[in-house]
Amino acid sequence: MQTQFDNINLLWGKLLIEELVRGGVICFSLASGSRSTPLVLGIAEQRSVKTTIHYDERGAAFYALGYAKAAGNPAVIVCTSGTAAANFFPAIVEASESKIPLIVLTADRPPELKETAANQTINQSGLYGKFVRWQFDIPCPDEKIAPEFVLTTVDQALHRSLSSPPGPVHLNCMFREPLAATANSKDYSDYLVNLSGWLKHDKAFTTYSRPEPRLSEVQLDEPAKIINETKSGVIVVGKVSAAESKLVESLAIRLGWPLLPDIASGLRLGSKISENTISYFDLMLATNDDLLSEVDTVIQFGDQPVSKNLLKSLNRARPKHYIQIASHAEREDPNHQVTLRLECSIASFCEGLENLTQQQGTSKLTETLSKQSKQIDKTLNDILGSNDAISEPAVCREISEQIADSAALFLGNSLPVREMDRFASASGNAVAVEYNRGVSGIDGTIATAVGYANGRRAPVTLVIGDLTFLHDLNSLKLVCDSKQPLTIIVFNNDGGGIFSFLPVVSETKDFEKFFGTPHGLSFENSARQFGLEYFQPKSKKEFGRCYATCQISNKPSIIEVKTKRKANFKLHQEITAALNKVLAGS
């Protein structure tokens, strides 16, 4: 690293960014601004990193969130001072609740300008409250402060972002002018004398180790005893890694218990209607919430599943034992029924139980649920495959059957994630599935999906609703600039389709104005504006052809699926009625 700099601001900016890179950061997402110049110039010198520039701080932050989701490593977001920093907030809240590591670098004005009505100046200290794992104000660069301070602060930020539970960390960086290069270059060799060793290699100044939470055999005795004495058990799987999903699946087969997989578990798609994996459990519980009434033990892995019917059924059943496996200390128990919570890795739990639990045959509950799951699969094929009408359930099913094994699936909140969770076929490819479910917001979904595609280095199919699409319209610029192709399938039902499924639909004469919120827009011109391929299929078969074309072409594209909210609600009712009839004799 050089020792000649035009000013101390540029030197600190270089030290800060260099240490982030040495700490493993490869993704920087920036929004333009003046006060952040020392940080931006430090990033510009890093040729080995991936840099994204976006004109909207909100989109820039969600892009980094998506990248970190895919990479499992902190991504960095950078902005100037003032409301620019406030626009990061939604993504920071999502990262906090979803436990995604982010490093937030906000440039700030010097202390003497605070509370003086100086332009673009707010109190940014503690701006994100309890939604960050750690926050620190980096003072204005000064030669009286040792440069080691900058490096150890960065190292602590990286460590805190990855520690249990991982999440966002905020470094608020104050700078006085001059912010950019001047004509007065200075040699800072004397100032950097204590960093002579650091300057000669490419390792971080401070190396942190993170312990792997493992259980001893004594700690496993209690869950093993419960499992061995269980008469009827069930395994619930939320979002877990691909490697973890295989361990959980093996445990379910060993115990003979039914496995209820969330859409993001890695086990819902591509399960091929296996004996233990009950792909259509949500639809079963929608028709009969007493199915789990005899369950005396539940083991839950991963995040909370999307299925509201599962949450209601377990709350109704109140099993004697509810074992939850988590890698962090935070409570995730909306029903307040967890009786044993083990803070450890999933691998530690599953592998540790191998010699402590008895291998069992397929349970009666597994046989019952597996039979019903196969009946539901056939019924869905009969109903949705009997005609060529385009609908949200039919499209979800088509996507799950067609999506390439090299791709990944990103789901928007509200209806898309629920439709896919319920109606996706289990006979397609077992692709990775991701969503923003930390606080179930619809903001930043397009940007997150683009970041996820680039972090995963794979094409992504994004399924979202029209309001979610409109909410993040300007992130289509990220889509057209992305190195990985994004196919956006947008359900345009002219408003908030989720509200048609809620009691409010019949409780107010003003439903359409305040909840339906029709917009009357189509998205062909949006695609044209950003140079994206556009399709608007009128039938299910035409949708299949359009989607196949998009996957082969590897070009960023939009497929607009126009549906009617009332018709979609009616189709759901018809499916539920048909399933009630089919399952009544099971």
N, C-alpha and C positions, 0 to 999 in steps of 0.2 A: 504493500500500500504506500502511496506517495505521502510525503510530509509537507509539500508545498500547497497552500490554500490561500484563496483571496481573503477569507475572513473565518472567524471561529464558528460561525453558523454553518458554513459549508463543511468544515471539519467534523463537527458533531453530527451533522446529517449523514456524512460518510461513515462515521463510526457506528451509528445506530443501525443503518441499513446493512452494513457489512456484517455486523454481529447477528442480525436476524437471518441473513443468508447462511452464515456459518452454523447457526442453530437449526438449519433444515428447512427454512421457508423458501418456497420457489414461486409462490403466487402473490403478486401485488396488484390490487385493484384500486385505481386512482380516480378521483374527480378533480378537475382542474381548479386552480386557485393560486393566489399570490403568496399568502403567508406560509404555505407549505413548500415553498420553493427549495429550501435546503434538503428536505426529505425527498422531493421529487428528483432533484439532480443526483442525489445519492443513489436512487433507484435506477436512474438512466444509465449509470456507469456499470450496472450489474448486467452483463451480457448473457449470463446463464439462467436468468430467472424469466418467468412468464408474466408479462405486464399487460394489464387491460386498462384502458382509459375510457371512462364513460362520463357523459355530461350530467348525469343525474346521480347524486350521492346515494339515494335510496337503492337504485338499480346496481350501482357499483358495490354496495355492501352486500346485497343479496347474491350477486355473482360470486363474491368471495365465500359467502356461506355455502353455496352449492359446491364450489371447488373443494372446500374443506370437508364437506360431507363425503365426497368421493375419495379424496386423498387420505383422509384420516390424520391430516397434518395441518397446523395452523396456517391460515391465509391472512394476508395483511390488507387492511383498508386504510386509505390516506385521504384526508380532505383539508381544506383551509378552515379558517375560523368562522364563528357565527352560526347562522342557521344551517350551514353545510353540515356541521357536526350533529345537529338535531335530526337531520334527515337520515342519519345512520341508525337511529333508535329502533325502528321496527325490526331490522335485521338482527340487531344486538339482542333484542328481547327473544326473537326466535332462536338464535344461537344459544342463549342462556337456557331456555326451556328444553331445547333439543340436545343440549350438551355437546355443541360443536365448537372446536377451538378457533378463535379469531383473535388477531392482534389489531386493535383499533388505534391508529395514530391520528390524532387531531392536532393540527397546528393552532397556535393560540397567540394572542397579543401579549405584550409584556405587562407585568402587574400595574405599572403606573398608568396604563390606559383603562384599567377596569373601573367600572362605575363612574365613567366620565362622559358618557354619551359618545365616545369614540366610535366611528363607523365599524361595523362588522365585529363588534366586541360584546360578548356575553360572558357570564360566569360559567366556564366549561369544567371547572373542578367538580368532580363527582356528578357530572351531567347524567350519567346512566344509572345512578343509584345502585340498588342491589342486583341489577341485572348483569353486572360484570363480576368476575371472580376476584379481580384486583384492579385498583386504579392508582396511578401515580402521576404527579405533576413534575415534569422535567423542567427545571428552571431555565432561564435564558442562558445560552452558552457563555461560559466565562473561563478564562485561563486560571482563575483562582480555584476552580473545581477540577479535581483530577479526572483525566479521561477514563480511568478505570470505572468511575461512577457510571458513565454512560453504558459501558459494556455489561457490568453486573446488573444494572437495571433491566436491560434487554433480556439477559439470561433468566432473571427472575420472572419476567413477564411471560416468556416462553414456557417456563416450568409451571407457572400457575395456570396457564391456559390448557395445559395437558394433564394437570393433576386431577385427581378424582374429587368432584365430577369435572370433566373438561368444560370449557366455555370461553366466553370473550374476556379479554383483558384490555384496559384502556390506558394508554400513555398519552397524556396531554402535554404537547411540546411547545413551549413558549419561545418566541424568537423576536429579537429587536432587529431593526434595519441596520445595515444593509442585508437583504435576503439573498441576493444573487452575487455574481462575480463582480469584482471591482478591478481597478488598475493597480491595486496595492497588494501584490502577492507576498506572502510571508512564509518563512520556513519554520514549521512547528516541531522540529526535531527535539529541541530541549523539552518542550511540553509533553512529548510522547515518549520520553526516555524510558519510563517504567513499562512501556508496552513493547520494548524491543523484541522480546520473544514472540509476542502475539503477532507482530508485524511480519515475522519471518515464516509463519506457518498459516494454515487455513482452518484451524480449530477454534471453537468458541472459547472465550476467556474462562467461563465457569461451566463445568459439565455437571448436570444433575442426573441422578439415577432415580427411577420411579419403581417402587416395589410392586411386584405382582401378587395380588391378594390370593392366597391359596388356603385351603382348609386342611387342618390336621385330621387324622383318622378319628380322634376323639370328637371333634366338631361334627364329623359326618355321621356319628353313631345315631344321633336323634333323628335326622331325616331318613336314614336307612331303616330305623325301627318303624317309623311312621309308614313308610312305603311298603315294607314287608307285611305290615298288619292291615293295610288298606284293602277294603272289599271292592270299592269302585273308585278308580282314580281317573283324572284327566290332566293332560298337559296343554297349557296355553302358551303360545309363542308369539310375541310381538316382534319388533324389528331387532334382528340379530345379524351378525356377520355371516358370510357364506360358510366359513369353517365351523362356526358355532351351530348353524342350522343342521349340519350333518351330525354333530354330536347329539343334539336334542332329538333328532329323528331316530338315531340308533338307540337312545334311551327309551323312547316310546315303544319301539319294536321289542326291546328287551323286556319291558314291563308288560307289554300287551295292552297298553292304555291308548285311548284315542288321543290324537294330537290335533288341536284346533289352531290352524295357522293364519295369522294376520296376512294381509296382502303384501306387506313389506318384510315378511319373515324369511323369504327365500324358499319357502315350502308350499306356498299357496299355488303358484304357477308351476306347471311341469310336474305335478305330483302324480299324474296319470291315474287318479282315483285309487290310490293305494289303500290297503286295508286299514292302516293306522291313521293316515292323514285324511282328515275329514274336511275336504275343501269347501263344502257348502253349509258349514255349521250355522252361519248367520241366517240363511234362509230357513233352515230347520227350526231355529229358535224363534224366528218370526211367526212360525205356524204353531209352535208348541214350546212355551217357555218353561215347561215342567220336565223337559228331557234330561236335565242335569240334577233333578231333585234328589236322586239316590247317591250322588257323588259325595264321598266323605273326605277325599283328598284332592287338592288342586296344586300343581306345580306350575308356576309362571316364570317364563324366561323373557327377557327383553322389555321393550317399552309397552305402554298400554295399547292394546289392539284398537283398531278403528270401530269394531262392532259394538254398537250400543246395546243390541239384543243380548250379547254375551254378558256384558256388565250387569244388565237387569236380571238375567237368569241366574248368575252366580250370587247376586245379592239376594235373590229369592230363595236359592237353595241353601245358603249359609253352611257350606261344608265345614266339618269338624276341624280339618287341617287345611291351611292355605300357606304353602311354602313359596316364597318369592326369592329368586336369585338375581342379585344386582351387583354391579361393580362399584357402586358409590353409596353414600350414606343417606341420600335424600329419600324422603317418603314418597312412594308412588302407590297409593292405596285409596282411591276415591270411594270404595265401598266400606272401608275401615274393617276389613275382615282378614288381613294377613296375620297369621298366628306364628309363623317362623320366617324370619328374614335373614338370609345369608349373604354377607358382603364378600363376594369372591368372583373369580372368573367362571364362566360357564364351563370351560374345559376342566377346571379344578373340580367342580361339582360332579359333572358327568363321568369323568375318568375315575374320580374317587369312589363313586358308587358301584363300580363294576364288580368289586370283590365283596361288597357289603350287602348287595341286594340279590334276590333270587330271580332267575330268569323264569318268566311266566308265559303261559299261553295267552292267546287273544281273549280279552275280556268280553263278557256279554254286551256291555255298553259299546265297546268298539265294534262288535258285529252288528249291533242295531244301527249305530250311526253310519257305519260304512255302507250298509244296505240302503239307508235313506239317501246318502250322498249320491250313490249311483242312480237311484230313482230320480233325484232332482236333476242330475246331469242329463238324463234321458228326456225328462219333461221340458227342460230348457231348450234342448235341441229340437223337440217337437214344436214348441211354441214359437221360438225365435227363428227356427229354420224352415217353418212351414210356409212362409211367404217372403217376399223380397222387400218388405217395408223397412225403411230405415228408422232406427230408434236408438236411444242411448244404451240400453242393455245389449241390443244386437251388435252395436258397434264395439262396445267393450269386449264382447265375446270374440268378435272377429279379430280385434287387435291381439288378444291373448293367444289366439290360434296362429296368427301370422307373424308376429314379431320375431325378428331374426335372433339367433342365439348370441350374436356378437353385439347386440344392442342392449339398451337399458330403458326402463319405463319410469317416467316421472309423472306423478298424479297431483292434480290440483285439489284443493279442499272443497267443502260443500258436497255436491253430488258426485263428481267424477271418481273420487277415491272410494266412495260408498258403492257406486255402481260397479266398479271394477272388483271390489272386495266380494260383492255378492254374485256377479254374473260371469266373471272371467272363467274361461274353460281351464281345466286342469291338464289338458292333453297337448298343450303347446310347449314352447321352450321355457326352461326355468331361468328366466332372466332376472337381473337385479331390479328391484322396485324401490323407489324413493319418493318422499313427499315432505312437505313442511307441516308437521303436526304438533310442534311445540306449543303453539297457542292457536293453531288452526286459522291463521289469517290468510286472506287471499292476496295480500300485497307481495310484490316482488317475485311472483312464481315463475314468470318467463326468465328473468335474470338468474334465479336460482338454478333452473333447469340447464341454462347455457353453462353456468359455472360447473355444474355437476358433470355435464358432457365432457368438458375440457379437463376436469380433474380426473375423470375416469378414462379419458382418451378413447371414447366410444360414442357412436351415434345414439341419440336419445329420442324416444317418442314421448311427447308431452301431451297429456290429456287434461284439458281445462274447460271451465265454463266461460260464457261470454263476459260476465262482469269481471272475472279474474283476468281475462284477456285485456279488457279495457283499462283495468287498474294499472297494468304494467305495459301499456302500449309502446312507450318509448324504448323499452328494452328489446324491441324488434331490431334495433340497430346492433345490439350484441349478437342477435341471432345471425344476421347477415355477415358479421365479421368473424363468427366463430370458426375455429379450425375443425370442429366436429359438427356434423350436420344435425340439425334439430327438425323433427317433423312435429308440427303443432296441430293437434286435433282439437278443435274448439267446438263445444256444443253450444250452439246459438239458439236458445229457447226464449230469447227476447226478455231477459230479466233474471230474477233470482229463483231458480227452479226448486231449490231446497225448501223454500217456504210453503210450497204446495203440499209438502208432506207433514207440515206442522199444524197444530190445532188452530193457529191464528187464521188459517185460510177460511174458516167458517165463522170466525168471531167478529169480523169487522166488514162493513160495506166498503171501506176504503182500502181493502187488502191490495188491490192492484196498484194503487198509487204509492202506498207506503212500503209494501213488501215485495210485490211483483216487480216494481220499478222497471217497466218496459223502456227500452231505449230506441227501438226501431232502426238499428244500425246493422249493416252487413260489413264484412271485412275484406272484400276483394280489393278495394282501393288501398287499404292498409298494407296488404301484401305487395301491391304494385309500388307503393311509395318506398318500401324498403328493399325492393328487388327480390322478393321471395316468390317461389312457385306457388300457385294457388289452384285449389280444386273445390268444387261444391257438388258432391255426389247427391243424386236424387233417390238412389236405392241402395240396399245393402250390398248387392253384387257390384255396383258401381263403386261404392266405398272400398270394397276389397281390392278392386283393380287400381284405384287411386293410391291406396296405402302401399300396395306392392310396388307400384311405380316409384313412390317416394323412397322406399327402402333400397331399391336397386340404383336409383340415380344418385343417391348420397348428396342431394342438394337441399338446402334449407327450404322448408315448405310449410304451407298452411292448408289444412283440409277443414273446411267449414261445414259442419253437420247441422243443418237447420231442423229443429224439432219444435213441438208444441208442448208447453208445460202441462196443460190439462191432459193431453194425450199420453204423455209419459207417466203421469200419476195413474191414469186409468190402466195402462199396461202393467204397472207394478201391481195394481189390485187384481188384475186378471191372472197374473203369474202366481200371486199368493193364494188365490182361490183354487187354482189348478193344483198347486202343491198341497193344499189342505186336503183336497180330494184324494190325491195319490198317496199321501202319507197316512191317511186315516186308518188304513188297514195294516200298516207296518207294525 
